[in-house]
Amino acid sequence: MYSEVSVVLRAAVVIFLIASAAAAAAMTVKGRSAITFAQDSRMEVRKVVWPTRQETIQTTLIVLVVTVIMALILWGIDGIMVRLVRLFTGV
């Protein structure tokens, strides 16, 4: 559709329509509250203290070690339960 019209012109029209829709939405109550929410969210993100690379690596390693330990514990419990079921059922 509209293949005879320049791609640049079609892109410009789409951008204009999106900008017009955003401007119309910004004039509504919900649009204004969405803009206020976005501004407040951006301000809160600036306040976040992001972890350093070392803290991130240490936390990741702790999570991995705890995950492996828990997997081994659950594997052991499962093995014990399988043996108990075999003992009681005679299978």
N, C-alpha and C positions, 0 to 999 in steps of 0.2 A: 504494500500500500504506500502511496506517495513515493514510489521509486524514482520518479522523474524530478523530485525536489532534492536539492543538495543535502548531503548528510549534515553538513555544518548548520544549515538552516533548520533542519528537523531537530537537531540536538539543542539549538538555541531556543526553539519553541517549547521543547520539553522542559528545559531548565526554567524558562519563563513561567510555564504553567505550574511547576512545582513551587517556585517562589511565590506565585500568586496564591496558591492553595495554603502555603505556610503563613502568608500574611493574613489571609482571611481567617485561618484558624487561630492566629494570635490575637484576633480581636474578640474572640469569644471568652467566656468565663473559664471554661476548661482549658482553652489554649493558653490563657495568661497564667493559670495555675500550673500548667505543664512547664512553661518557660521558667517560672519561679522555682519549681522543683528542680529543673535542670541546673539553674544557677546555684541553688543551695547545695546540690549534689557535687558540683564542681568545686565549690568552696570547701566542702568536707573532705574531698579527695586530696586537696592540697594540704590538709592538716594531718594526713596519715603519715606515720613514721614507718617507712618501709624497712624491712630487715636488710642487714648487710649480706654480702655474698657468703661470708663465713657462717653467719647465723643460719642462712638458708641451707647450706650444705650440712651443718651439724644437725639441724632439725630433720632434714631428709634422711640422714643416716640413722638417727634415732628411730624414726618411723619404720625404716626398713628392718632394723635389728629387732624391734618389738614384733613386727609382722612375722618374721622368720621364727622367733621364739614361740609365738602363739600358734603358728602353723605346726610346729613340732609337738607342742603340748596337745593340740587337738588330734594330731595324727596318733600320738601315743594313747590317748583316751579312746579313740576309735578302735585301735588295735586291741586294747584290753576288752572293750565291749564286744568285739567280734569273737574273741576267744571265750568270753563268758557265755555268749549265746550258743556257741558251738558246744560248750561243756554241758549246758542245760538241755539243749535239744538233741544232742548226740549226733549231729550232722558232721 
